[in-house]
Amino acid sequence: MWKERRQLAVGSWRTRFGRLSNKTPLGAVDPSGTFCAVPDEWLRKKLVEAAEPPTAGQLYQIFFVNAVPFIAFGFLDNFIMISAGEYIESSLGHFITLSTMAAAGFGNTISDIIGITTASYVEDICQMLGLKQPRITAAQFELKSSRRASSWGRIIGITLGCLIGMCPLWFISDEDKKE
């Protein structure tokens, strides 16, 4: 009898590193009463449901903190893509047959490489500017309102950045291409 109880108790505990040991399957009853299987997803959902919604100011801060870095990323992406694509088209176009779209593709590749290498610098600059997430709980960050504010901040930020990053088009003249 003691051996059976010891096996039930051993089978109901997690190991030291959080890996599941031989526990009873979900929905099964543990006769020893020492283990209650609560799925992590269910527990997270309950915590989010019980969380107090963030204030309008906190949502604005989430929006702003997500928008600013994406303005920089969008600007760098379009500015470098247009500049590099134009340079590739004007310099390599004399030697090989290269379409405008191929030059834009090469410019985009260069822009993506530079974007990846400068990502940490953009984030560091944003931190130096004092951009910080609001002090809210992890459950409040999981709420739909917080996720929407974050997504809309990124969408509007990247859109503004890409539009501002198109400024090299003002300085490219069609007369240079005709010569």
NORWO-V996119 format. One record per residue. N is the residue number from 1. RES is the residue in one letter. SS is DSSP state (~ for helix, > for strand, _ for the rest). BURIAL is # if it has 9 or more other C-alpha atoms within 8 Angstrom, else .. Layout:
# NORWO-V996119
N/RES/SS/BURIAL, N/RES/SS/BURIAL
This chain:
# NORWO-V996119
1/M/_/., 2/W/~/., 3/K/~/., 4/E/~/., 5/R/~/#, 6/R/~/., 7/Q/~/., 8/L/~/#, 9/A/~/#, 10/V/~/., 11/G/~/#, 12/S/_/#, 13/W/_/#, 14/R/>/#, 15/T/_/., 16/R/_/., 17/F/_/., 18/G/_/., 19/R/_/., 20/L/>/., 21/S/_/#, 22/N/_/., 23/K/_/., 24/T/_/#, 25/P/_/., 26/L/_/., 27/G/_/., 28/A/_/., 29/V/_/., 30/D/_/#, 31/P/_/., 32/S/_/., 33/G/_/., 34/T/_/., 35/F/_/., 36/C/_/., 37/A/_/., 38/V/_/., 39/P/_/., 40/D/~/., 41/E/~/., 42/W/~/., 43/L/~/#, 44/R/~/#, 45/K/~/., 46/K/~/., 47/L/~/#, 48/V/~/#, 49/E/~/., 50/A/~/., 51/A/_/., 52/E/_/., 53/P/_/., 54/P/_/#, 55/T/_/., 56/A/~/., 57/G/~/., 58/Q/~/#, 59/L/~/#, 60/Y/~/#, 61/Q/~/#, 62/I/~/#, 63/F/~/#, 64/F/~/#, 65/V/~/#, 66/N/~/#, 67/A/~/#, 68/V/~/#, 69/P/~/#, 70/F/~/#, 71/I/~/#, 72/A/~/#, 73/F/~/#, 74/G/~/#, 75/F/~/#, 76/L/~/#, 77/D/~/#, 78/N/~/#, 79/F/~/#, 80/I/~/#, 81/M/~/#, 82/I/~/#, 83/S/~/#, 84/A/~/#, 85/G/~/#, 86/E/~/#, 87/Y/~/., 88/I/~/#, 89/E/~/#, 90/S/~/#, 91/S/~/., 92/L/~/#, 93/G/_/#, 94/H/_/., 95/F/_/., 96/I/_/., 97/T/_/., 98/L/_/#, 99/S/_/., 100/T/~/., 101/M/~/., 102/A/~/., 103/A/~/#, 104/A/~/#, 105/G/~/#, 106/F/~/#, 107/G/~/#, 108/N/~/#, 109/T/~/#, 110/I/~/#, 111/S/~/#, 112/D/~/#, 113/I/~/., 114/I/~/., 115/G/~/#, 116/I/~/., 117/T/~/., 118/T/~/., 119/A/~/#, 120/S/~/., 121/Y/~/., 122/V/~/#, 123/E/~/#, 124/D/~/., 125/I/~/., 126/C/~/#, 127/Q/~/#, 128/M/~/., 129/L/_/., 130/G/_/., 131/L/_/., 132/K/_/., 133/Q/_/., 134/P/_/., 135/R/_/., 136/I/_/., 137/T/_/., 138/A/~/., 139/A/~/#, 140/Q/~/#, 141/F/~/#, 142/E/_/#, 143/L/_/#, 144/K/~/., 145/S/~/#, 146/S/~/#, 147/R/~/#, 148/R/~/., 149/A/~/#, 150/S/~/#, 151/S/~/#, 152/W/~/#, 153/G/~/#, 154/R/~/#, 155/I/~/#, 156/I/~/#, 157/G/~/#, 158/I/~/#, 159/T/~/#, 160/L/~/#, 161/G/~/#, 162/C/~/#, 163/L/~/#, 164/I/~/., 165/G/~/#, 166/M/~/#, 167/C/~/#, 168/P/~/#, 169/L/~/., 170/W/~/., 171/F/_/., 172/I/_/., 173/S/_/., 174/D/~/., 175/E/~/., 176/D/~/., 177/K/~/., 178/K/~/., 179/E/_/.
